[in-house]
Each structure stands twice: as structure tokens, then as C-alpha cells.
């Protein structure tokens, strides 16, 4: 089986970070973010690389376990 605990956890992190990213985009688009513009931009800036890196690592882990 190619889904391991590690790849599942990484995919969960990717999902949470992606949801945070979309939420921040909607908040910034509304003009008045609930957490303030600075905090929302910080969350957005942190969630973009987190979602990309965790997805790439999850795919790498799944591919590594697929070949076993």
C-alpha cells in the first residue's frame, strides 16, 4: 500500500494550509480582514509554501512506498 502515516499526515497538513490560503484570499478580497491585513498576509505567506512543500513531500513518500 502506498499511503503511509507520513504521507497521510503530510496530505492533511497540505489540506489545512490550502484551506487557510483560500480563506486569506477571500478575507483580503473583502477589503476588511477579520484578523487585520498584516496578520492575514502573514498567514497567507506561510500557507503557500507549506501547502506546496507538504504536497510534494507526500507524493515523494507515496512514490517511494509504491516501489516497495
C-alpha positions in Angstrom: 0.0 0.0 0.0 1.4 3.4 -0.9 -0.4 5.5 1.6 1.6 5.6 4.8 1.1 7.5 8.0 3.8 10.0 6.9 2.2 10.7 3.6 -1.3 10.9 5.1 -0.1 13.4 7.7 1.6 15.5 5.0 -1.6 15.5 2.9 -3.6 16.6 6.0 -1.1 19.5 6.5 -1.4 20.4 2.8 -5.2 20.4 3.1 -5.3 22.7 6.2 -2.7 25.0 4.7 -4.6 25.2 1.4 -7.9 26.0 3.2 -6.1 28.7 5.2 -4.7 30.1 1.9 -8.1 30.3 0.2 -9.6 31.8 3.4 -6.9 34.5 3.5 -7.5 35.3 -0.2 -11.2 35.7 0.4 -10.6 37.9 3.5 -8.2 40.1 1.7 -10.6 40.3 -1.3 -13.4 41.5 1.0 -11.4 44.6 1.9 -11.6 44.3 5.7 -10.0 41.1 7.0 -11.2 39.9 10.5 -7.7 39.4 11.8 -6.3 42.5 10.2 -4.5 42.9 7.0 -1.0 42.3 8.4 -1.9 39.1 10.2 -3.8 37.8 7.2 -0.9 38.5 4.8 1.5 36.7 7.2 -0.8 33.6 7.3 -1.1 33.7 3.5 2.6 33.9 3.1 3.2 31.0 5.4 0.4 28.8 4.0 1.5 28.9 0.3 4.9 27.3 0.8 3.6 25.0 3.5 0.9 23.6 1.2 3.3 23.2 -1.8 6.1 21.6 0.1 3.9 19.2 2.1 2.2 18.1 -1.1 5.5 17.4 -2.9 6.8 15.5 0.1 3.7 13.4 0.4 3.9 12.5 -3.3 7.6 11.6 -2.9 6.8 9.4 0.1 3.9 7.7 -1.7 6.1 7.0 -4.7 8.9 5.6 -2.6 6.5 3.2 -0.9 4.8 2.3 -4.2 8.1 0.8 -5.5 8.5 -1.5 -2.4 
